[in-house]
């Protein structure tokens, strides 16, 4: 059973604040004239603006992190700096998307429409190779194994430039060559490793004076993991940069 004191406390909390009495005239410690003032109330905080129709339409596309990374990679390759393809559409990606929309004659909103997402994602995917024409082979001769053409990709990240190339080594593997140059170092990182033509792989590259670089993925997509503090010497913001770069070879 609720006590009378508890009910009184609830009523006092729910009731509006009472007016305050302020003395206007005082004589020998006695107030001769009083006035009442209404208590001040803090103005409520403004509500955040609702999302725009373009932002709601982009959210409805349901792009996953991989799709967002492909969009960022396509913007970078087109010359619109979207930053590291990390799947997060921050201010730099929004600016790049806005500039791309203006350059291509689209409505500049900074948000993806369905057709724009399809165009950028398609540009990020390597074009499928045409099926080779059938070649007549004599029954007693074994066909020669077909050698794939080299594929490569380049990207600038901060003060550094990355160049990755895959050349056929044999019928089942390729030789990956990684070259990294930076404006802040006189030396160049250049190492190679073997990788299968299909399926996941991982290799560690090391060079004197440089931290190791981990190369992983499955062709044609390759991810580089490195320490940006070693790569970009003299840059105070390098330690805050993500040491992760994804390249699509084609």
C-alpha positions in Angstrom: 0.0 0.0 0.0 1.4 3.4 -1.1 2.0 5.8 1.8 0.6 9.3 1.8 4.2 10.8 1.8 5.0 9.0 -1.4 1.8 10.2 -3.1 2.5 13.7 -2.0 6.1 13.5 -3.5 4.8 12.3 -6.8 2.2 15.1 -6.9 4.8 17.7 -6.2 7.1 16.4 -9.0 4.2 16.3 -11.5 2.9 19.8 -10.6 4.2 22.8 -12.5 6.8 25.0 -10.7 5.2 27.6 -8.4 5.8 31.3 -8.9 8.6 32.9 -6.9 8.1 35.9 -4.5 10.7 38.6 -4.8 10.9 41.6 -2.4 10.8 45.0 -4.2 10.8 47.4 -1.1 12.4 46.6 2.3 12.6 48.6 5.5 14.5 47.5 8.6 14.6 43.9 7.5 10.9 43.8 6.7 9.6 43.5 3.2 7.0 46.2 2.4 6.2 45.2 -1.2 6.4 41.8 -2.9 6.1 40.7 -6.5 5.7 37.3 -8.0 7.9 36.0 -10.9 7.2 32.9 -13.0 10.0 30.4 -12.9 12.2 30.2 -16.1 12.1 27.0 -18.1 14.8 25.8 -20.4 13.9 25.8 -24.0 13.6 22.3 -25.5 16.5 21.1 -27.7 15.7 21.4 -31.4 14.9 18.1 -33.1 17.5 16.8 -35.6 16.5 17.4 -39.3 14.9 14.5 -41.0 16.9 12.6 -43.6 16.6 13.8 -47.2 14.6 11.8 -49.8 18.0 11.1 -51.6 19.5 9.6 -48.4 16.4 7.5 -47.8 16.5 6.3 -51.4 20.2 5.3 -51.1 19.6 3.5 -47.9 16.8 1.5 -49.6 19.3 0.2 -52.1 20.7 -2.1 -49.3 24.3 -1.8 -50.4 26.6 -4.0 -48.4 30.2 -3.2 -47.4 31.7 -4.9 -50.5 29.4 -2.9 -52.8 30.3 0.4 -51.1 34.1 -0.5 -51.5 33.5 -1.1 -55.2 31.8 2.3 -55.6 34.8 4.0 -53.8 37.3 2.2 -55.9 35.5 3.2 -59.1 35.4 6.9 -58.0 39.2 6.8 -57.3 39.9 5.2 -60.7 37.8 7.9 -62.4 39.9 10.6 -60.8 37.5 11.6 -58.0 39.4 11.1 -54.7 37.0 9.1 -52.4 39.8 8.0 -50.0 40.6 4.5 -48.8 37.9 2.0 -50.1 36.7 1.0 -46.6 33.0 0.7 -47.3 32.1 3.8 -45.2 30.7 6.8 -47.0 32.2 9.7 -45.1 32.6 13.3 -46.1 35.4 12.6 -48.6 33.4 10.0 -50.4 30.3 12.2 -50.4 32.4 15.0 -52.0 33.8 12.6 -54.6 30.3 11.3 -55.5 29.0 14.9 -55.7 31.8 15.9 -58.1 31.3 12.7 -60.2 27.6 13.5 -60.5 28.3 17.0 -61.7 31.0 15.9 -64.2 28.6 13.2 -65.7 25.6 15.5 -66.0 23.6 13.9 -63.2 21.6 15.6 -60.4 24.3 16.5 -57.8 23.0 15.2 -54.4 26.0 13.4 -53.0 23.8 10.3 -52.6 23.6 7.2 -54.9 20.5 6.6 -57.0 19.9 3.0 -58.2 21.3 3.7 -61.7 24.4 5.4 -60.4 25.2 2.6 -58.0 24.9 0.1 -60.8 27.1 2.2 -63.1 29.9 2.6 -60.5 29.7 -1.0 -59.3 29.9 -2.2 -62.9 32.9 0.0 -63.5 34.7 -1.5 -60.5 34.3 -5.1 -61.7 36.8 -6.4 -64.3 35.2 -7.0 -67.7 34.7 -10.8 -68.4 37.1 -12.2 -70.9 35.5 -13.3 -74.2 35.3 -17.0 -74.7 38.2 -18.2 -77.0 37.2 -19.3 -80.5 37.4 -23.1 -81.0 40.7 -24.2 -82.5 41.0 -27.3 -84.6 43.6 -29.6 -83.1 45.0 -32.8 -84.7 43.9 -35.8 -82.7 47.5 -36.9 -82.1 48.7 -33.5 -80.8 48.1 -32.3 -77.2 47.0 -28.7 -76.9 49.5 -26.2 -75.5 48.5 -24.7 -72.2 47.2 -21.2 -72.7 49.1 -18.5 -70.8 47.1 -15.6 -69.3 48.0 -12.0 -70.0 49.5 -9.9 -67.2 47.1 -7.9 -65.1 47.9 -4.9 -63.0 46.5 -2.0 -60.9 47.8 1.3 -59.6 46.6 3.7 -56.9 47.8 6.8 -55.0 47.3 6.8 -51.2 48.4 10.0 -49.5 52.0 10.7 -50.5 52.5 7.2 -51.8 51.8 5.3 -55.0 51.2 1.6 -55.2 51.7 -0.5 -58.3 50.8 -4.2 -58.4 51.3 -6.6 -61.3 50.5 -10.3 -61.8 52.4 -12.1 -64.6 51.9 -15.8 -65.5 54.5 -18.0 -63.9 53.1 -21.4 -65.0 49.7 -23.0 -65.7 48.6 -22.8 -62.1 50.3 -19.7 -60.6 51.4 -16.1 -61.2 54.2 -13.9 -60.0 52.9 -10.9 -58.0 55.2 -7.8 -58.1 54.5 -5.0 -55.6 56.2 -1.6 -56.1 55.7 1.2 -53.5 57.1 4.7 -53.8 56.6 7.8 -51.6 57.6 11.4 -51.8 59.1 11.3 -48.3 61.7 8.5 -48.9 64.5 8.1 -51.3 64.2 4.3 -51.5 61.6 2.2 -53.2 59.9 -0.9 -52.0 59.8 -3.6 -54.7 59.2 -7.3 -53.9 57.6 -10.3 -55.6 55.8 -13.5 -54.4 53.9 -16.5 -56.0 50.1 -16.7 -55.9 47.6 -19.2 -57.4 45.6 -18.1 -60.4 42.4 -19.0 -58.6 41.5 -19.4 -54.9 42.6 -17.4 -51.8 46.3 -16.8 -51.1 48.5 -14.9 -48.6 52.2 -13.9 -48.8 54.5 -11.7 -46.7 56.9 -9.2 -48.4 59.8 -7.7 -46.6 62.7 -5.3 -47.5 65.5 -3.8 -45.5 64.4 -0.5 -44.0 60.7 -1.2 -44.5 58.1 -2.9 -42.4 56.6 -6.1 -43.8 53.6 -5.9 -46.2 51.0 -8.6 -46.1 49.5 -9.4 -49.6 46.3 -11.5 -49.5 43.0 -12.1 -51.4 41.9 -14.0 -54.5 42.7 -12.7 -58.0 41.7 -10.3 -59.4 41.1 -8.6 -56.0 44.2 -8.1 -53.8 44.4 -6.5 -50.3 47.6 -4.9 -49.0 48.1 -4.6 -45.2 51.0 -2.3 -44.1 52.2 0.1 -41.4 51.5 3.7 -42.7 54.0 5.1 -40.2 56.8 3.4 -42.0 55.5 4.0 -45.4 54.8 7.8 -45.1 57.7 9.1 -43.0 57.4 12.7 -41.8 53.6 12.8 -42.1 52.2 13.4 -38.5 48.8 12.1 -39.6 50.2 8.8 -41.1 49.6 6.9 -37.8 45.9 7.7 -38.1 45.6 6.4 -41.7 44.3 2.9 -42.3 47.0 0.5 -43.3 44.7 -1.3 -45.7 44.4 -1.0 -49.4 42.3 -3.1 -51.8 43.2 -3.2 -55.6 41.3 -4.8 -58.4 43.7 -6.0 -61.1 42.5 -5.9 -64.7 
